Amino acid sequence: MRRSELFEALTATYGEALGTSLAADLALVQLGGRSMNAALADGIDPAKVWAAFCDEMEADDEVRFYHRSLTRERSAGRSG
């Protein structure tokens, strides 16, 4: 997962305003209480940050794996 995919999934799922707030303010226990933004700034892999966020939010599989649909769409666009 790329950082851009993380934020695209976050915005698509929670909207821009709430997504921005969650990224800045939600303490992720699995990442030592860091926010998504802080964890990414500390160099933690975006996939690990997204997984911790999804666990914290008790997200369903549709949200958890949203970025995979983005990857498939981009790949399909390149091959056609």
C-alpha positions in Angstrom: 0.0 0.0 0.0 1.3 3.4 -0.9 0.7 6.5 1.3 -1.5 8.0 -1.5 -3.7 4.8 -1.4 -4.0 5.1 2.3 -5.4 8.6 2.2 -7.6 7.8 -0.8 -9.1 4.9 1.1 -9.5 7.1 4.2 -11.2 9.9 2.3 -13.5 7.5 0.3 -14.6 5.8 3.5 -14.9 8.6 6.0 -15.1 11.7 3.9 -12.4 14.4 3.6 -13.2 16.3 6.9 -13.6 13.3 9.1 -10.8 11.4 7.4 -8.4 14.4 8.0 -9.5 14.6 11.6 -9.0 10.8 12.2 -5.6 10.9 10.6 -4.5 13.7 12.9 -6.2 12.8 16.1 -7.0 9.1 16.5 -4.5 7.4 18.8 -3.6 4.0 17.4 -2.8 1.6 20.2 -0.9 -0.8 18.0 1.5 2.0 17.0 2.2 3.2 20.5 -0.6 5.7 20.6 0.6 7.6 17.5 -1.9 9.1 15.1 -1.8 8.0 11.4 0.0 11.2 10.5 2.6 10.8 13.2 3.2 7.1 12.4 3.7 7.9 8.7 6.0 10.8 9.6 8.0 8.3 11.7 8.5 6.1 8.7 6.1 3.3 9.5 4.9 1.5 6.5 1.5 2.8 5.2 0.1 -0.8 5.1 0.9 -1.3 8.8 -0.6 2.1 9.6 -3.8 1.3 7.7 -4.1 -2.1 9.3 -3.7 -0.6 12.8 -6.3 2.1 11.9 -8.7 -0.5 10.6 -8.3 -2.6 13.7 -8.9 0.5 15.9 -12.0 1.4 14.0 -13.2 -2.2 13.8 -13.5 -1.8 10.0 -15.1 -4.4 7.9 -13.2 -6.1 5.0 -14.6 -3.7 2.4 -12.9 -0.8 4.1 -9.8 -2.8 5.1 -9.1 -3.9 1.6 -10.4 -0.8 -0.3 -6.9 -0.1 -1.6 -6.7 -3.4 -3.4 -9.6 -2.3 -5.6 -7.6 0.9 -6.4 -4.6 -1.2 -7.4 -6.7 -3.4 -9.7 -8.4 -0.4 -11.3 -5.0 1.2 -12.0 -3.6 -2.0 -13.4 -6.6 -2.5 -15.7 -6.3 1.1 -16.9 -2.7 0.5 -17.9 -3.3 -2.7 -19.8 -6.2 -1.4 -21.9 
